[in-house]
Amino acid sequence: MYFCSKLSLMVKKPIIISGSPRSGSTWIGRVLEVHPDTRYVHEPFNIGIERERSPFKYWMEGVFVNQNLTHLNQVEKYLKGFYTIDKPLVRQEFKKVKGWRTLKDFLWVLKERIRLTTIIKDPIAFFALEWLSENISNKVIITIRHPAAVVASLKQKKWGYDFSQMLKQPELMNRFLKPFKNEIELFSKTEKSLVEQGALLWKCVYAVNIELMKSHEDWLFVKNEELSLNPMGEFKKVFKFLEIPFDESVIEYVKKTTTAKSGEESLLVRDSKKNVDKWKSILNQEEISFVKEYTKDIWKKYYTEKDW
């Protein structure tokens, strides 16, 4: 379909938001989604969501330039299906056309793909970010969050991680995770608590992030704590980086979702200032001490003793 390939050239590059799981990437994505010129896509790398054509097999799957070319082409085609106008999208939407009204709906879908900027929010894509920035979009935002806060949130959600998934990815281990090979092998063979699993996952992600910060000064790195303590000021910086107007609809949404009173909290509505230290009421002192000691070589690059 020559028509489709020409239209795909006109589609804007997406914005990619990543970081450790439970680091606040969803919050940024949902705030950006409020703007009338954007649309939100939730976690294309998430293998827990059934999607046609997904080429991914592992949680936190890495994508690298030296991988099989057929696989890389499949990854690129799959991801472009979330923000371009490709043949599967046209076929899918055209099947719904039953008359003039539904034809208008079909054309509206195509028009929105051209007009809007797509927000791809996906912490699970973290180890693929270098490849994504070269092949999908260099508009990348990474969220950074205190290790105890991430671990506490994972504990609350009862989300663990199977570290054998990393060992099945030789490119990932060689490129990023060699320093943690022994720990990853141990965790893959031995049952560990959610706190221990969360601490190692945080350490793997944010050790790699130190390297990414040095090599990608064109990306935006956002601390969750700074965003929580000064949401209006920090979100202005996010929108300025993306060259998207910080309009009245966004301002109202930020106010509404960061100043919730007790009893009004929900998934994306909270008292953002109180949320910064919430982990102190979720983790016990022994768990806090473990996380602090276990991740200290990495957290010292981002935080100080005062943050504990």
SVG drawing of the C-alpha trace seen along z (x, -y; Angstrom):
<svg xmlns="http://www.w3.org/2000/svg" viewBox="-24 -28 56 51">
<polyline fill="none" stroke="black" stroke-width="0.4" points="0.0,0.0 1.9,-3.0 -0.7,-5.3 0.1,-3.9 3.9,-4.1 3.7,-7.8 1.4,-8.6 3.8,-6.9 6.5,-9.3 4.3,-12.2 3.7,-10.7 5.6,-12.4 8.3,-10.5 7.0,-9.2 8.1,-10.2 9.6,-7.3 9.3,-7.3 11.1,-4.6 13.0,-3.9 12.8,-1.2 9.3,0.4 7.5,-1.7 9.7,-4.7 6.9,-7.1 6.9,-6.7 3.2,-6.2 2.6,-9.5 4.6,-11.4 2.9,-9.6 -0.6,-10.3 0.1,-14.0 1.5,-14.2 -1.6,-12.4 -3.8,-15.2 -2.5,-17.6 -4.8,-17.7 -1.9,-17.0 -0.8,-13.7 -2.0,-10.1 -0.8,-7.4 0.5,-3.9 0.9,-1.5 3.9,0.8 4.5,2.4 7.3,4.5 4.9,6.0 4.7,9.7 1.8,10.0 -0.4,8.2 -1.4,10.3 -0.7,8.4 -0.5,9.6 3.0,9.5 4.8,9.0 8.4,10.3 9.3,10.2 9.9,13.3 11.3,11.9 10.5,9.4 12.9,6.4 14.0,7.6 17.1,5.9 17.3,5.0 20.8,4.5 22.2,3.7 24.2,6.9 21.1,9.1 19.6,11.1 18.5,8.7 15.2,10.5 14.4,10.1 15.3,6.4 13.1,5.8 10.2,7.5 10.8,5.3 10.9,2.1 7.7,3.1 5.9,4.1 6.7,0.8 5.9,-1.4 2.5,0.2 1.7,-1.8 2.3,-5.2 2.5,-5.0 -0.1,-4.1 0.8,-0.7 -1.0,2.0 -2.3,4.0 -3.8,0.8 -5.5,-0.1 -6.9,3.4 -8.1,3.5 -9.9,0.2 -11.2,0.6 -13.0,3.8 -15.1,1.6 -16.4,-0.5 -20.1,0.2 -21.2,-3.1 -20.5,-6.9 -20.4,-7.3 -18.0,-4.5 -15.9,-5.7 -15.6,-9.0 -14.4,-7.1 -11.8,-5.3 -10.5,-8.5 -10.5,-10.1 -8.2,-7.3 -5.7,-7.9 -5.9,-11.7 -5.2,-11.3 -2.1,-9.2 -0.8,-12.0 -1.8,-14.9 -1.0,-13.6 2.4,-12.8 2.4,-9.3 3.6,-8.8 5.1,-5.3 5.3,-4.6 7.3,-1.5 9.7,-0.8 10.0,2.8 11.8,1.4 14.6,-0.1 17.4,2.2 16.3,1.5 16.5,-2.3 19.8,-2.8 18.5,-0.9 15.1,-2.6 16.7,-6.1 18.6,-5.2 15.7,-3.5 12.4,-4.8 12.9,-8.1 15.5,-10.1 12.9,-11.9 13.6,-9.9 12.7,-10.6 14.0,-8.4 12.6,-8.5 14.8,-8.0 13.4,-7.0 14.9,-6.3 15.7,-2.5 13.6,-2.1 10.6,-3.8 10.8,-1.5 11.3,1.6 8.4,0.6 6.1,0.1 7.1,3.5 6.5,5.1 3.0,3.5 2.2,4.7 3.6,8.2 5.7,8.0 8.8,10.1 11.2,10.7 12.5,13.9 16.2,13.2 16.7,16.2 15.0,14.0 18.2,11.9 20.5,14.9 18.6,16.1 19.6,12.8 23.4,13.1 23.5,9.6 21.9,8.0 24.3,9.7 27.4,8.9 26.4,5.3 25.1,4.1 24.9,6.7 28.3,8.4 29.1,6.8 26.0,8.4 26.3,11.8 27.1,13.7 24.2,12.1 21.8,12.6 22.8,16.3 22.3,16.7 18.9,15.0 17.8,17.2 18.6,20.4 17.6,19.3 14.2,18.1 14.6,14.5 12.1,12.1 10.3,9.4 12.5,6.8 15.7,8.6 14.5,9.0 13.4,5.4 16.8,4.2 18.7,6.2 16.4,5.1 16.8,1.4 20.6,1.9 20.8,3.4 18.6,0.6 20.2,-2.4 23.8,-1.2 23.1,-1.0 21.4,-4.4 24.7,-6.0 26.2,-5.0 23.2,-6.3 23.4,-9.6 27.0,-10.1 26.4,-9.0 23.0,-10.6 23.0,-14.2 20.2,-14.8 17.8,-12.7 15.9,-14.0 16.5,-12.4 13.8,-13.2 14.0,-12.5 10.6,-11.3 11.2,-13.1 11.8,-16.4 8.7,-16.0 6.7,-15.1 7.9,-18.1 7.5,-20.6 5.2,-19.1 4.3,-22.3 7.8,-23.5 9.3,-20.2 6.5,-19.3 7.1,-22.7 10.7,-21.5 9.4,-18.2 7.0,-20.0 9.8,-22.5 12.1,-19.6 9.5,-18.1 8.6,-21.4 4.9,-20.9 2.9,-23.8 2.3,-23.6 -1.4,-24.5 -4.3,-25.1 -5.6,-21.6 -2.3,-20.2 -1.9,-22.7 -5.4,-21.8 -4.7,-18.1 -1.4,-18.4 -3.0,-20.5 -5.9,-18.0 -3.7,-14.9 -1.0,-16.1 -3.0,-17.7 -5.3,-14.9 -6.6,-15.0 -6.5,-11.9 -9.0,-9.3 -9.1,-10.7 -5.9,-8.9 -6.1,-6.6 -3.7,-5.2 -2.9,-8.6 -4.4,-11.0 -2.2,-11.6 -0.6,-14.1 2.6,-14.0 4.7,-15.6 3.6,-13.0 4.2,-10.2 8.0,-10.9 8.5,-9.2 5.7,-6.7 8.2,-3.9 9.1,-4.5 5.7,-3.2 5.8,-0.2 9.3,1.3 10.4,2.2 13.7,1.0 15.5,4.3 14.3,4.1 15.3,0.4 18.8,1.2 19.1,4.1 18.1,2.0 20.4,-0.9 23.4,1.4 22.8,3.6 22.4,0.7 24.8,-1.8 27.4,-1.8 24.7,-2.9 22.3,-5.1 25.3,-7.3 25.4,-8.5 21.9,-9.8 21.1,-10.5 22.7,-11.4 22.5,-10.2 19.8,-12.8 17.5,-11.0 17.3,-8.0"/>
</svg>
